[in-house]
Amino acid sequence: MKPSNDLEMPAFSKNLERMDSIQPQNRPPKKKWWILILILCLVLILAGCILYFLLPSRSDTDSSEVASTTSEQEDSDSGIPAGASVNPQNGHSYFVYTDSVSWIDAKTACESLGGHLATISDAQEQTFVEQLAQTCSERTNFWLGGYYDRNRDIWKWVDGTPFTYTNWDSWNNGETEFSQPDNHTGNEWYIRFGKSDQTYETWVEHAGRWNDIANRAGDADDDVPLDSFGFLCEWDSTNNN
């Protein structure tokens, strides 16, 4: 039996023919998402540029912070308290501390602040220091920066000031004249002064006059107790220099 020419074509062939018959211009357009992404990137770049130029740079901020910190450190590193008194004759600064410590500890404290225990070069400086001590109501005795060099058998100042001016105390009990320094306890190698006249069991002290005494004071029964001490620091400059 001959195959008939009227046999129908398979269904999928017909679908192919229909698809081929569709013209390109009639196909729906593709969504161009890449354009939206490009626009978004441009917006972000523009925003970044605006922030870069409008906001201060971090390096500038860091520099100002470092400069401020350094300035603060320089002020504190000078060690001179804001309330220090300036001697108009030599331009040095002085400050009274009420800590009752040994001479050696007082010396260390002043040096840690960039200064030294107060030293006396003449009568004017002595008077200035005495007046400064009067402003301290909490203490009656004060360390100065004088000490005895046992190797050379001479008195010295801690900052090297020549030991030419002296203000040693002396008194008379009606029979005998006593004078300082006397190394009464055998280890009195440091200088102090009192801000007022005081009478002790066996001797008399005059305001402002120097007396040699041990490092921690009070080593003798009738000696001056350490808890009555303060000390004076001196700086060879002012906060304005």
Secondary structure by P-SEA (a helix, b strand, c coil): ccccccccccaaaaaaaaaaacccccccccccaaaaaaaaaaaaaaaaaaaaaacccaaaaaaaaaaaaaaaaaaaaacccccccccccccbbbbbbcccccaaaaaaaaaaacccccccccaaaaaaaaaaaaacccccbbbcccccccccccccccccccccccbbbbbbcccccccccccccccccbbbbbcbbbbcccccccccbbbbbcccccccccccccccccbbbbbcccccc
